[in-house]
Amino acid sequence: MTSSAEARENSFTQAKCQDLDSTEDAMQIIDELHRSKLEVEIARAQFDSAVDPLLVDHIIFRLSAAEKRLNYLLQAAKRQNLVLEGVRWDLPQWQT
């Protein structure tokens, strides 16, 4: 198991489902949050290294979409009262 997969698995086992229908729903949101955060990080790295103006436009679009998706998932986690041990959704690492 990779380190990111292990981190997700640990998050799954630590998830507390207060208003969610099942632990499976919590695991899905957590997995999507991890993937979405990674997508934002990748898009930011690509933006930092892009030089072609056409490519920069594409990366800006991609970064914007990734940030909007992450924000949506964060709001969904908050609405569902999803709580992870040791994770605070308001910290800068989760902000876009």
N, C-alpha and C positions, 0 to 999 in steps of 0.2 A: 504494500500500500504506500502511495506517495505521501509526502508530508502534507500537501494541501488536502488530500483525501482523508488523511488522519485527522487534520484539523476540523474538517467538516463532520467527520464521524464523532469526534469529541463534542462538537457543537450540538449534534443531534442528540447525543445521550444526555446533554445538560439542558436541553430545551424544556421549558415548563409551559405546558399548554393550558392557559387559563381559559380562553374563550374559543379555542380552535376545536374543530370537530374531532380531530385525531392527531396523534403524534406524526403521522404521515404528512399531514398538511404543514405542520411546523417544519419538518425535515425538508419539504419541497421549497418553502420560503427561504430557509437558511441556505440551501444549495443554490437557489437562484440569486440570493444576495452575494454569495461568494463569487459566482460566475460574473455577475454584473459588475462587481467591484474590480475584478480582474480585467474586464473589458474596458472600463474607464482608465485603469492604469496603462493598459496597452495603447489605447488611443492617445493618451497624454504623452507617452514615450515616442510614439510615431510623430506626433505634432512637433515635439522638441527636435526631431532629427530630419524633418521634411524640408526640402529646399524648392522643389518644383511648385509653382503657384497653383497649378491644377490639382496636384496631390494635396496641397495644404487645404484647399477648399473641400475636398472629399473628407479629409481627416477632421476638419472642423465639424462637418455634418455628422460624421461617425461619433465624435466625442460628445456632441450635443445629444444625440440619440442615446448614447450609453449613460450619460449623466441623468437624463430624464427617466430612463428605465430604473436606474438605481434609486432615484428619489421616489419613484412610484412604489418600488418594493419596500423601501424604508417606511413609507407611509402605511403600506399594507401591514407590515410587521407591527407598527405602533397601534394601528386600528384593531388588530387581533390580540393585542396585549402579549405579544410574543416576548418572552424574557429569556435571555441566555446568561448563564453564569459568567460574570466577568466582562460582559459586553454592554457598553452604553452607546446607544444609537446616536446620541448627540455629540460624541467626540469627533474631532476633525478627521480622523481616519475614515469615517463613514460619510462625511459630507462631500458634496460635489462642488 
